[in-house]
Each structure stands twice: as structure tokens, then as C-alpha cells.
């Protein structure tokens, strides 16, 4: 019973702490979005997303291949 009460108190403490915290406001947008940082890029910047996607997909394929290899090697040992 004591453990249940302590978990309940911890839960409510975390919930109320999360309500009281606030993030900073975002910075104001630039006056002229076409001249962002001296380049003609978008307002949010030009972060490359495509290369990260390729890395993520290749790591997922390697993980799946390893799992299939492990399953097949276990079936041969039995």
C-alpha cells in the first residue's frame, strides 16, 4: 500500500511539474525571407533531409538482414 501511494505521489508530481514548465518563444521571422542569411534560402534554413533518410533506410535494411540471418542460422543448428 505504501509503495502504491509513493508511485501515485510521484506521478502527480511529474504531471504538475510538466504543466508549470514552459519553452521559450520562437525568434521573430526575418524581415525579408528571400534574403535569409545573405542567401536565397527558405525561412527555416536549408537542412538536408534526404541524406538522413538514406542513412536511416540503409541501417533499417541492415538490421532486418541481420535478423533474417540469425533466424536462418538458428534453424540450421536445430
HTML snippet that shows the backbone in 3Dmol.js (N, CA, C, O; Angstrom):
<script src="https://3Dmol.org/build/3Dmol-min.js"></script>
<div id="view" style="width:600px;height:400px;position:relative"></div>
<script>
const pdb = `
ATOM      1  N   UNK A   1       0.819  -1.187   0.000  1.00  0.00           N
ATOM      2  CA  UNK A   1       0.000   0.000   0.000  1.00  0.00           C
ATOM      3  C   UNK A   1       0.869   1.259   0.000  1.00  0.00           C
ATOM      4  O   UNK A   1       0.570   2.232  -0.692  1.00  0.00           O
ATOM      5  N   UNK A   2       1.937   1.225   0.778  1.00  0.00           N
ATOM      6  CA  UNK A   2       2.831   2.372   0.857  1.00  0.00           C
ATOM      7  C   UNK A   2       3.509   2.616  -0.490  1.00  0.00           C
ATOM      8  O   UNK A   2       3.713   3.763  -0.886  1.00  0.00           O
ATOM      9  N   UNK A   3       3.855   1.543  -1.187  1.00  0.00           N
ATOM     10  CA  UNK A   3       4.504   1.677  -2.497  1.00  0.00           C
ATOM     11  C   UNK A   3       3.544   2.292  -3.512  1.00  0.00           C
ATOM     12  O   UNK A   3       3.951   3.099  -4.348  1.00  0.00           O
ATOM     13  N   UNK A   4       2.289   1.914  -3.439  1.00  0.00           N
ATOM     14  CA  UNK A   4       1.284   2.447  -4.360  1.00  0.00           C
ATOM     15  C   UNK A   4       1.103   3.950  -4.132  1.00  0.00           C
ATOM     16  O   UNK A   4       0.985   4.714  -5.090  1.00  0.00           O
ATOM     17  N   UNK A   5       1.079   4.366  -2.885  1.00  0.00           N
ATOM     18  CA  UNK A   5       0.919   5.784  -2.576  1.00  0.00           C
ATOM     19  C   UNK A   5       2.129   6.579  -3.061  1.00  0.00           C
ATOM     20  O   UNK A   5       1.974   7.674  -3.602  1.00  0.00           O
ATOM     21  N   UNK A   6       3.326   6.038  -2.871  1.00  0.00           N
ATOM     22  CA  UNK A   6       4.521   6.756  -3.320  1.00  0.00           C
ATOM     23  C   UNK A   6       4.558   6.858  -4.849  1.00  0.00           C
ATOM     24  O   UNK A   6       4.984   7.883  -5.381  1.00  0.00           O
ATOM     25  N   UNK A   7       4.124   5.828  -5.557  1.00  0.00           N
ATOM     26  CA  UNK A   7       4.048   5.909  -7.021  1.00  0.00           C
ATOM     27  C   UNK A   7       3.009   6.935  -7.461  1.00  0.00           C
ATOM     28  O   UNK A   7       3.222   7.660  -8.433  1.00  0.00           O
ATOM     29  N   UNK A   8       1.896   6.997  -6.755  1.00  0.00           N
ATOM     30  CA  UNK A   8       0.856   7.954  -7.086  1.00  0.00           C
ATOM     31  C   UNK A   8       1.324   9.385  -6.857  1.00  0.00           C
ATOM     32  O   UNK A   8       1.046  10.270  -7.666  1.00  0.00           O
ATOM     33  N   UNK A   9       2.028   9.611  -5.767  1.00  0.00           N
ATOM     34  CA  UNK A   9       2.566  10.943  -5.482  1.00  0.00           C
ATOM     35  C   UNK A   9       3.600  11.333  -6.533  1.00  0.00           C
ATOM     36  O   UNK A   9       3.615  12.473  -6.995  1.00  0.00           O
ATOM     37  N   UNK A  10       4.465  10.391  -6.913  1.00  0.00           N
ATOM     38  CA  UNK A  10       5.475  10.680  -7.929  1.00  0.00           C
ATOM     39  C   UNK A  10       4.827  10.997  -9.277  1.00  0.00           C
ATOM     40  O   UNK A  10       5.278  11.893  -9.990  1.00  0.00           O
ATOM     41  N   UNK A  11       3.777  10.266  -9.621  1.00  0.00           N
ATOM     42  CA  UNK A  11       3.077  10.511 -10.883  1.00  0.00           C
ATOM     43  C   UNK A  11       2.485  11.908 -10.919  1.00  0.00           C
ATOM     44  O   UNK A  11       2.679  12.642 -11.889  1.00  0.00           O
ATOM     45  N   UNK A  12       1.766  12.281  -9.871  1.00  0.00           N
ATOM     46  CA  UNK A  12       1.146  13.604  -9.848  1.00  0.00           C
ATOM     47  C   UNK A  12       2.198  14.712  -9.786  1.00  0.00           C
ATOM     48  O   UNK A  12       1.991  15.787 -10.348  1.00  0.00           O
ATOM     49  N   UNK A  13       3.307  14.465  -9.120  1.00  0.00           N
ATOM     50  CA  UNK A  13       4.370  15.464  -9.077  1.00  0.00           C
ATOM     51  C   UNK A  13       4.927  15.698 -10.479  1.00  0.00           C
ATOM     52  O   UNK A  13       5.145  16.844 -10.871  1.00  0.00           O
ATOM     53  N   UNK A  14       5.158  14.635 -11.235  1.00  0.00           N
ATOM     54  CA  UNK A  14       5.671  14.785 -12.597  1.00  0.00           C
ATOM     55  C   UNK A  14       4.668  15.472 -13.515  1.00  0.00           C
ATOM     56  O   UNK A  14       5.049  16.271 -14.371  1.00  0.00           O
ATOM     57  N   UNK A  15       3.381  15.161 -13.336  1.00  0.00           N
ATOM     58  CA  UNK A  15       2.352  15.790 -14.165  1.00  0.00           C
ATOM     59  C   UNK A  15       2.286  17.284 -13.876  1.00  0.00           C
ATOM     60  O   UNK A  15       2.226  18.085 -14.809  1.00  0.00           O
ATOM     61  N   UNK A  16       2.294  17.676 -12.609  1.00  0.00           N
ATOM     62  CA  UNK A  16       2.196  19.092 -12.278  1.00  0.00           C
ATOM     63  C   UNK A  16       3.469  19.849 -12.626  1.00  0.00           C
ATOM     64  O   UNK A  16       3.403  21.031 -12.964  1.00  0.00           O
ATOM     65  N   UNK A  17       4.618  19.201 -12.552  1.00  0.00           N
ATOM     66  CA  UNK A  17       5.864  19.854 -12.955  1.00  0.00           C
ATOM     67  C   UNK A  17       5.842  20.120 -14.459  1.00  0.00           C
ATOM     68  O   UNK A  17       6.303  21.167 -14.911  1.00  0.00           O
ATOM     69  N   UNK A  18       5.307  19.176 -15.233  1.00  0.00           N
ATOM     70  CA  UNK A  18       5.277  19.375 -16.682  1.00  0.00           C
ATOM     71  C   UNK A  18       4.318  20.500 -17.072  1.00  0.00           C
ATOM     72  O   UNK A  18       4.527  21.155 -18.093  1.00  0.00           O
ATOM     73  N   UNK A  19       3.282  20.734 -16.285  1.00  0.00           N
ATOM     74  CA  UNK A  19       2.380  21.844 -16.577  1.00  0.00           C
ATOM     75  C   UNK A  19       3.018  23.193 -16.276  1.00  0.00           C
ATOM     76  O   UNK A  19       2.694  24.190 -16.921  1.00  0.00           O
ATOM     77  N   UNK A  20       3.913  23.230 -15.312  1.00  0.00           N
ATOM     78  CA  UNK A  20       4.480  24.506 -14.911  1.00  0.00           C
ATOM     79  C   UNK A  20       5.685  24.919 -15.759  1.00  0.00           C
ATOM     80  O   UNK A  20       6.069  26.088 -15.737  1.00  0.00           O
ATOM     81  N   UNK A  21       6.284  24.002 -16.498  1.00  0.00           N
ATOM     82  CA  UNK A  21       7.434  24.364 -17.327  1.00  0.00           C
ATOM     83  C   UNK A  21       6.950  24.919 -18.664  1.00  0.00           C
ATOM     84  O   UNK A  21       5.935  24.485 -19.208  1.00  0.00           O
ATOM     85  N   UNK A  22       7.700  25.884 -19.172  1.00  0.00           N
ATOM     86  CA  UNK A  22       7.334  26.490 -20.453  1.00  0.00           C
ATOM     87  C   UNK A  22       8.581  26.653 -21.302  1.00  0.00           C
ATOM     88  O   UNK A  22       9.673  26.900 -20.791  1.00  0.00           O
ATOM     89  N   UNK A  23       8.401  26.511 -22.597  1.00  0.00           N
ATOM     90  CA  UNK A  23       9.510  26.686 -23.524  1.00  0.00           C
ATOM     91  C   UNK A  23       9.646  28.163 -23.884  1.00  0.00           C
ATOM     92  O   UNK A  23       8.754  28.971 -23.629  1.00  0.00           O
ATOM     93  N   UNK A  24      10.781  28.487 -24.481  1.00  0.00           N
ATOM     94  CA  UNK A  24      10.984  29.854 -24.927  1.00  0.00           C
ATOM     95  C   UNK A  24      10.159  30.113 -26.176  1.00  0.00           C
ATOM     96  O   UNK A  24       9.809  29.191 -26.912  1.00  0.00           O
ATOM     97  N   UNK A  25       9.860  31.368 -26.397  1.00  0.00           N
ATOM     98  CA  UNK A  25       9.147  31.737 -27.613  1.00  0.00           C
ATOM     99  C   UNK A  25      10.108  31.653 -28.790  1.00  0.00           C
ATOM    100  O   UNK A  25      11.302  31.909 -28.628  1.00  0.00           O
ATOM    101  N   UNK A  26       9.605  31.297 -29.983  1.00  0.00           N
ATOM    102  CA  UNK A  26      10.496  31.239 -31.147  1.00  0.00           C
ATOM    103  C   UNK A  26      10.969  32.633 -31.528  1.00  0.00           C
ATOM    104  O   UNK A  26      10.308  33.625 -31.220  1.00  0.00           O
ATOM    105  N   UNK A  27      12.109  32.707 -32.195  1.00  0.00           N
ATOM    106  CA  UNK A  27      12.601  34.025 -32.609  1.00  0.00           C
ATOM    107  C   UNK A  27      11.700  34.614 -33.688  1.00  0.00           C
ATOM    108  O   UNK A  27      11.032  33.871 -34.407  1.00  0.00           O
ATOM    109  N   UNK A  28      11.673  35.916 -33.807  1.00  0.00           N
ATOM    110  CA  UNK A  28      10.828  36.531 -34.837  1.00  0.00           C
ATOM    111  C   UNK A  28      11.365  36.201 -36.225  1.00  0.00           C
ATOM    112  O   UNK A  28      12.572  36.043 -36.403  1.00  0.00           O
ATOM    113  N   UNK A  29      10.477  36.096 -37.203  1.00  0.00           N
ATOM    114  CA  UNK A  29      10.936  35.798 -38.563  1.00  0.00           C
ATOM    115  C   UNK A  29      11.705  36.974 -39.136  1.00  0.00           C
ATOM    116  O   UNK A  29      11.512  38.111 -38.706  1.00  0.00           O
ATOM    117  N   UNK A  30      12.569  36.715 -40.098  1.00  0.00           N
ATOM    118  CA  UNK A  30      13.319  37.830 -40.709  1.00  0.00           C
ATOM    119  C   UNK A  30      12.387  38.737 -41.503  1.00  0.00           C
ATOM    120  O   UNK A  30      11.306  38.332 -41.931  1.00  0.00           O
ATOM    121  N   UNK A  31      12.835  39.965 -41.685  1.00  0.00           N
ATOM    122  CA  UNK A  31      12.005  40.935 -42.405  1.00  0.00           C
ATOM    123  C   UNK A  31      11.791  40.531 -43.855  1.00  0.00           C
ATOM    124  O   UNK A  31      10.688  40.660 -44.387  1.00  0.00           O
ATOM    125  N   UNK A  32      12.851  40.042 -44.493  1.00  0.00           N
ATOM    126  CA  UNK A  32      12.770  39.667 -45.890  1.00  0.00           C
ATOM    127  C   UNK A  32      13.188  38.200 -46.015  1.00  0.00           C
ATOM    128  O   UNK A  32      14.386  37.915 -46.026  1.00  0.00           O
ATOM    129  N   UNK A  33      12.233  37.252 -46.110  1.00  0.00           N
ATOM    130  CA  UNK A  33      12.599  35.835 -46.154  1.00  0.00           C
ATOM    131  C   UNK A  33      13.473  35.450 -47.335  1.00  0.00           C
ATOM    132  O   UNK A  33      14.198  34.458 -47.260  1.00  0.00           O
ATOM    133  N   UNK A  34      13.424  36.209 -48.426  1.00  0.00           N
ATOM    134  CA  UNK A  34      14.226  35.840 -49.586  1.00  0.00           C
ATOM    135  C   UNK A  34      15.710  36.132 -49.369  1.00  0.00           C
ATOM    136  O   UNK A  34      16.555  35.600 -50.089  1.00  0.00           O
ATOM    137  N   UNK A  35      16.035  36.972 -48.385  1.00  0.00           N
ATOM    138  CA  UNK A  35      17.447  37.266 -48.128  1.00  0.00           C
ATOM    139  C   UNK A  35      17.853  36.713 -46.763  1.00  0.00           C
ATOM    140  O   UNK A  35      18.447  37.432 -45.960  1.00  0.00           O
ATOM    141  N   UNK A  36      17.547  35.475 -46.498  1.00  0.00           N
ATOM    142  CA  UNK A  36      17.843  34.839 -45.214  1.00  0.00           C
ATOM    143  C   UNK A  36      19.327  34.526 -45.114  1.00  0.00           C
ATOM    144  O   UNK A  36      19.822  33.641 -45.812  1.00  0.00           O
ATOM    145  N   UNK A  37      20.028  35.228 -44.268  1.00  0.00           N
ATOM    146  CA  UNK A  37      21.439  34.966 -44.061  1.00  0.00           C
ATOM    147  C   UNK A  37      22.304  35.298 -45.256  1.00  0.00           C
ATOM    148  O   UNK A  37      23.405  34.760 -45.377  1.00  0.00           O
ATOM    149  N   UNK A  38      21.862  36.140 -46.118  1.00  0.00           N
ATOM    150  CA  UNK A  38      22.650  36.503 -47.283  1.00  0.00           C
ATOM    151  C   UNK A  38      22.459  35.557 -48.454  1.00  0.00           C
ATOM    152  O   UNK A  38      22.998  35.804 -49.532  1.00  0.00           O
ATOM    153  N   UNK A  39      21.701  34.473 -48.271  1.00  0.00           N
ATOM    154  CA  UNK A  39      21.428  33.540 -49.361  1.00  0.00           C
ATOM    155  C   UNK A  39      19.947  33.566 -49.676  1.00  0.00           C
ATOM    156  O   UNK A  39      19.159  34.121 -48.911  1.00  0.00           O
ATOM    157  N   UNK A  40      19.572  32.989 -50.758  1.00  0.00           N
ATOM    158  CA  UNK A  40      18.164  32.949 -51.140  1.00  0.00           C
ATOM    159  C   UNK A  40      17.510  31.652 -50.688  1.00  0.00           C
ATOM    160  O   UNK A  40      16.848  30.982 -51.480  1.00  0.00           O
ATOM    161  N   UNK A  41      17.690  31.294 -49.424  1.00  0.00           N
ATOM    162  CA  UNK A  41      17.125  30.064 -48.892  1.00  0.00           C
ATOM    163  C   UNK A  41      15.783  30.291 -48.219  1.00  0.00           C
ATOM    164  O   UNK A  41      15.343  31.432 -48.079  1.00  0.00           O
ATOM    165  N   UNK A  42      15.141  29.230 -47.807  1.00  0.00           N
ATOM    166  CA  UNK A  42      13.850  29.365 -47.129  1.00  0.00           C
ATOM    167  C   UNK A  42      14.019  29.924 -45.716  1.00  0.00           C
ATOM    168  O   UNK A  42      15.140  30.060 -45.227  1.00  0.00           O
ATOM    169  N   UNK A  43      12.906  30.245 -45.068  1.00  0.00           N
ATOM    170  CA  UNK A  43      12.939  30.857 -43.750  1.00  0.00           C
ATOM    171  C   UNK A  43      13.549  29.909 -42.728  1.00  0.00           C
ATOM    172  O   UNK A  43      14.325  30.347 -41.879  1.00  0.00           O
ATOM    173  N   UNK A  44      13.223  28.633 -42.786  1.00  0.00           N
ATOM    174  CA  UNK A  44      13.711  27.670 -41.808  1.00  0.00           C
ATOM    175  C   UNK A  44      15.125  27.212 -42.048  1.00  0.00           C
ATOM    176  O   UNK A  44      15.664  26.466 -41.231  1.00  0.00           O
ATOM    177  N   UNK A  45      15.741  27.617 -43.112  1.00  0.00           N
ATOM    178  CA  UNK A  45      17.084  27.172 -43.440  1.00  0.00           C
ATOM    179  C   UNK A  45      17.026  26.055 -44.467  1.00  0.00           C
ATOM    180  O   UNK A  45      15.946  25.651 -44.897  1.00  0.00           O
ATOM    181  N   UNK A  46      18.153  25.576 -44.845  1.00  0.00           N
ATOM    182  CA  UNK A  46      18.202  24.544 -45.872  1.00  0.00           C
ATOM    183  C   UNK A  46      18.808  23.262 -45.349  1.00  0.00           C
ATOM    184  O   UNK A  46      19.805  22.793 -45.899  1.00  0.00           O
ATOM    185  N   UNK A  47      18.245  22.680 -44.311  1.00  0.00           N
ATOM    186  CA  UNK A  47      18.780  21.455 -43.731  1.00  0.00           C
ATOM    187  C   UNK A  47      18.553  20.291 -44.688  1.00  0.00           C
ATOM    188  O   UNK A  47      17.432  20.095 -45.157  1.00  0.00           O
ATOM    189  N   UNK A  48      19.596  19.511 -44.991  1.00  0.00           N
ATOM    190  CA  UNK A  48      19.434  18.377 -45.898  1.00  0.00           C
ATOM    191  C   UNK A  48      18.734  17.213 -45.190  1.00  0.00           C
ATOM    192  O   UNK A  48      19.258  16.664 -44.221  1.00  0.00           O
ATOM    193  N   UNK A  49      17.572  16.848 -45.672  1.00  0.00           N
ATOM    194  CA  UNK A  49      16.807  15.763 -45.070  1.00  0.00           C
ATOM    195  C   UNK A  49      17.034  14.465 -45.838  1.00  0.00           C
ATOM    196  O   UNK A  49      16.943  13.386 -45.254  1.00  0.00           O
ATOM    197  N   UNK A  50      17.320  14.546 -47.105  1.00  0.00           N
ATOM    198  CA  UNK A  50      17.440  13.361 -47.948  1.00  0.00           C
ATOM    199  C   UNK A  50      18.554  12.433 -47.526  1.00  0.00           C
ATOM    200  O   UNK A  50      18.364  11.217 -47.542  1.00  0.00           O
ATOM    201  N   UNK A  51      19.718  12.956 -47.146  1.00  0.00           N
ATOM    202  CA  UNK A  51      20.823  12.086 -46.772  1.00  0.00           C
ATOM    203  C   UNK A  51      20.535  11.366 -45.461  1.00  0.00           C
ATOM    204  O   UNK A  51      20.943  10.217 -45.291  1.00  0.00           O
ATOM    205  N   UNK A  52      19.849  12.012 -44.543  1.00  0.00           N
ATOM    206  CA  UNK A  52      19.482  11.353 -43.293  1.00  0.00           C
ATOM    207  C   UNK A  52      18.497  10.228 -43.531  1.00  0.00           C
ATOM    208  O   UNK A  52      18.546   9.196 -42.862  1.00  0.00           O
ATOM    209  N   UNK A  53      17.599  10.430 -44.487  1.00  0.00           N
ATOM    210  CA  UNK A  53      16.629   9.398 -44.820  1.00  0.00           C
ATOM    211  C   UNK A  53      17.320   8.185 -45.429  1.00  0.00           C
ATOM    212  O   UNK A  53      16.948   7.051 -45.128  1.00  0.00           O
ATOM    213  N   UNK A  54      18.303   8.400 -46.267  1.00  0.00           N
ATOM    214  CA  UNK A  54      19.042   7.294 -46.878  1.00  0.00           C
ATOM    215  C   UNK A  54      19.793   6.504 -45.804  1.00  0.00           C
ATOM    216  O   UNK A  54      19.804   5.273 -45.833  1.00  0.00           O
ATOM    217  N   UNK A  55      20.411   7.196 -44.870  1.00  0.00           N
ATOM    218  CA  UNK A  55      21.132   6.520 -43.789  1.00  0.00           C
ATOM    219  C   UNK A  55      20.163   5.708 -42.945  1.00  0.00           C
ATOM    220  O   UNK A  55      20.464   4.567 -42.594  1.00  0.00           O
ATOM    221  N   UNK A  56      19.007   6.268 -42.611  1.00  0.00           N
ATOM    222  CA  UNK A  56      18.023   5.567 -41.807  1.00  0.00           C
ATOM    223  C   UNK A  56      17.514   4.313 -42.511  1.00  0.00           C
ATOM    224  O   UNK A  56      17.396   3.258 -41.888  1.00  0.00           O
ATOM    225  N   UNK A  57      17.215   4.419 -43.791  1.00  0.00           N
ATOM    226  CA  UNK A  57      16.734   3.258 -44.536  1.00  0.00           C
ATOM    227  C   UNK A  57      17.802   2.177 -44.666  1.00  0.00           C
ATOM    228  O   UNK A  57      17.491   0.990 -44.570  1.00  0.00           O
ATOM    229  N   UNK A  58      19.060   2.572 -44.882  1.00  0.00           N
ATOM    230  CA  UNK A  58      20.116   1.571 -45.009  1.00  0.00           C
ATOM    231  C   UNK A  58      20.375   0.873 -43.672  1.00  0.00           C
ATOM    232  O   UNK A  58      20.611  -0.335 -43.646  1.00  0.00           O
ATOM    233  N   UNK A  59      20.333   1.601 -42.585  1.00  0.00           N
ATOM    234  CA  UNK A  59      20.505   0.961 -41.275  1.00  0.00           C
ATOM    235  C   UNK A  59      19.342   0.018 -40.960  1.00  0.00           C
ATOM    236  O   UNK A  59      19.550  -1.044 -40.374  1.00  0.00           O
ATOM    237  N   UNK A  60      18.129   0.396 -41.343  1.00  0.00           N
ATOM    238  CA  UNK A  60      16.975  -0.485 -41.150  1.00  0.00           C
ATOM    239  C   UNK A  60      17.092  -1.755 -41.982  1.00  0.00           C
ATOM    240  O   UNK A  60      16.757  -2.840 -41.505  1.00  0.00           O
ATOM    241  N   UNK A  61      17.563  -1.632 -43.219  1.00  0.00           N
ATOM    242  CA  UNK A  61      17.746  -2.811 -44.064  1.00  0.00           C
ATOM    243  C   UNK A  61      18.846  -3.717 -43.509  1.00  0.00           C
ATOM    244  O   UNK A  61      18.719  -4.941 -43.548  1.00  0.00           O
ATOM    245  N   UNK A  62      19.916  -3.126 -42.998  1.00  0.00           N
ATOM    246  CA  UNK A  62      20.987  -3.931 -42.408  1.00  0.00           C
ATOM    247  C   UNK A  62      20.495  -4.655 -41.162  1.00  0.00           C
ATOM    248  O   UNK A  62      20.835  -5.819 -40.951  1.00  0.00           O
ATOM    249  N   UNK A  63      19.706  -3.987 -40.340  1.00  0.00           N
ATOM    250  CA  UNK A  63      19.165  -4.614 -39.132  1.00  0.00           C
ATOM    251  C   UNK A  63      18.228  -5.761 -39.500  1.00  0.00           C
ATOM    252  O   UNK A  63      18.286  -6.829 -38.891  1.00  0.00           O
ATOM    253  N   UNK A  64      17.359  -5.545 -40.500  1.00  0.00           N
ATOM    254  CA  UNK A  64      16.461  -6.611 -40.944  1.00  0.00           C
ATOM    255  C   UNK A  64      17.222  -7.787 -41.526  1.00  0.00           C
ATOM    256  O   UNK A  64      16.864  -8.939 -41.279  1.00  0.00           O
ATOM    257  N   UNK A  65      18.269  -7.514 -42.296  1.00  0.00           N
ATOM    258  CA  UNK A  65      19.090  -8.587 -42.847  1.00  0.00           C
ATOM    259  C   UNK A  65      19.783  -9.391 -41.762  1.00  0.00           C
ATOM    260  O   UNK A  65      19.877 -10.615 -41.858  1.00  0.00           O
ATOM    261  N   UNK A  66      20.265  -8.717 -40.736  1.00  0.00           N
ATOM    262  CA  UNK A  66      20.910  -9.413 -39.613  1.00  0.00           C
ATOM    263  C   UNK A  66      19.913 -10.309 -38.883  1.00  0.00           C
ATOM    264  O   UNK A  66      20.246 -11.431 -38.502  1.00  0.00           O
ATOM    265  N   UNK A  67      18.687  -9.813 -38.688  1.00  0.00           N
ATOM    266  CA  UNK A  67      17.661 -10.617 -38.019  1.00  0.00           C
ATOM    267  C   UNK A  67      17.325 -11.861 -38.842  1.00  0.00           C
ATOM    268  O   UNK A  67      17.193 -12.952 -38.287  1.00  0.00           O
ATOM    269  N   UNK A  68      17.188 -11.709 -40.146  1.00  0.00           N
ATOM    270  CA  UNK A  68      16.887 -12.854 -41.010  1.00  0.00           C
ATOM    271  C   UNK A  68      18.043 -13.839 -40.987  1.00  0.00           C
ATOM    272  O   UNK A  68      17.823 -15.049 -40.924  1.00  0.00           O
ATOM    273  N   UNK A  69      19.279 -13.338 -41.036  1.00  0.00           N
ATOM    274  CA  UNK A  69      20.452 -14.205 -40.981  1.00  0.00           C
ATOM    275  C   UNK A  69      20.488 -14.998 -39.673  1.00  0.00           C
ATOM    276  O   UNK A  69      20.779 -16.194 -39.681  1.00  0.00           O
ATOM    277  N   UNK A  70      20.194 -14.336 -38.555  1.00  0.00           N
ATOM    278  CA  UNK A  70      20.200 -15.015 -37.261  1.00  0.00           C
ATOM    279  C   UNK A  70      19.116 -16.083 -37.190  1.00  0.00           C
ATOM    280  O   UNK A  70      19.355 -17.165 -36.653  1.00  0.00           O
ATOM    281  N   UNK A  71      17.928 -15.798 -37.723  1.00  0.00           N
ATOM    282  CA  UNK A  71      16.852 -16.782 -37.698  1.00  0.00           C
ATOM    283  C   UNK A  71      17.193 -17.995 -38.554  1.00  0.00           C
ATOM    284  O   UNK A  71      16.916 -19.129 -38.163  1.00  0.00           O
ATOM    285  N   UNK A  72      17.784 -17.765 -39.704  1.00  0.00           N
ATOM    286  CA  UNK A  72      18.157 -18.901 -40.561  1.00  0.00           C
ATOM    287  C   UNK A  72      19.282 -19.730 -39.954  1.00  0.00           C
ATOM    288  O   UNK A  72      19.289 -20.953 -40.087  1.00  0.00           O
ATOM    289  N   UNK A  73      20.228 -19.080 -39.290  1.00  0.00           N
ATOM    290  CA  UNK A  73      21.316 -19.836 -38.675  1.00  0.00           C
ATOM    291  C   UNK A  73      20.816 -20.629 -37.479  1.00  0.00           C
ATOM    292  O   UNK A  73      21.364 -21.693 -37.192  1.00  0.00           O
ATOM    293  N   UNK A  74      19.810 -20.161 -36.779  1.00  0.00           N
ATOM    294  CA  UNK A  74      19.238 -20.921 -35.669  1.00  0.00           C
ATOM    295  C   UNK A  74      18.497 -22.146 -36.190  1.00  0.00           C
ATOM    296  O   UNK A  74      18.537 -23.201 -35.557  1.00  0.00           O
ATOM    297  N   UNK A  75      17.829 -22.028 -37.316  1.00  0.00           N
ATOM    298  CA  UNK A  75      17.100 -23.177 -37.879  1.00  0.00           C
ATOM    299  C   UNK A  75      18.073 -24.253 -38.357  1.00  0.00           C
ATOM    300  O   UNK A  75      17.728 -25.433 -38.293  1.00  0.00           O
ATOM    301  N   UNK A  76      19.251 -23.912 -38.824  1.00  0.00           N
ATOM    302  CA  UNK A  76      20.219 -24.893 -39.286  1.00  0.00           C
ATOM    303  C   UNK A  76      20.861 -25.637 -38.137  1.00  0.00           C
ATOM    304  O   UNK A  76      21.247 -26.796 -38.295  1.00  0.00           O
ATOM    305  N   UNK A  77      20.985 -24.999 -36.980  1.00  0.00           N
ATOM    306  CA  UNK A  77      21.602 -25.627 -35.829  1.00  0.00           C
ATOM    307  C   UNK A  77      20.694 -26.647 -35.170  1.00  0.00           C
ATOM    308  O   UNK A  77      21.179 -27.575 -34.524  1.00  0.00           O
ATOM    309  N   UNK A  78      19.391 -26.495 -35.319  1.00  0.00           N
ATOM    310  CA  UNK A  78      18.442 -27.394 -34.656  1.00  0.00           C
ATOM    311  C   UNK A  78      18.314 -28.677 -35.366  1.00  0.00           C
ATOM    312  O   UNK A  78      17.554 -29.546 -34.938  1.00  0.00           O
TER     313      UNK A  78
END
`;
const viewer = $3Dmol.createViewer("view");
viewer.addModel(pdb, "pdb");
viewer.setStyle({}, {cartoon: {color: "spectrum"}});
viewer.zoomTo();
viewer.render();
</script>
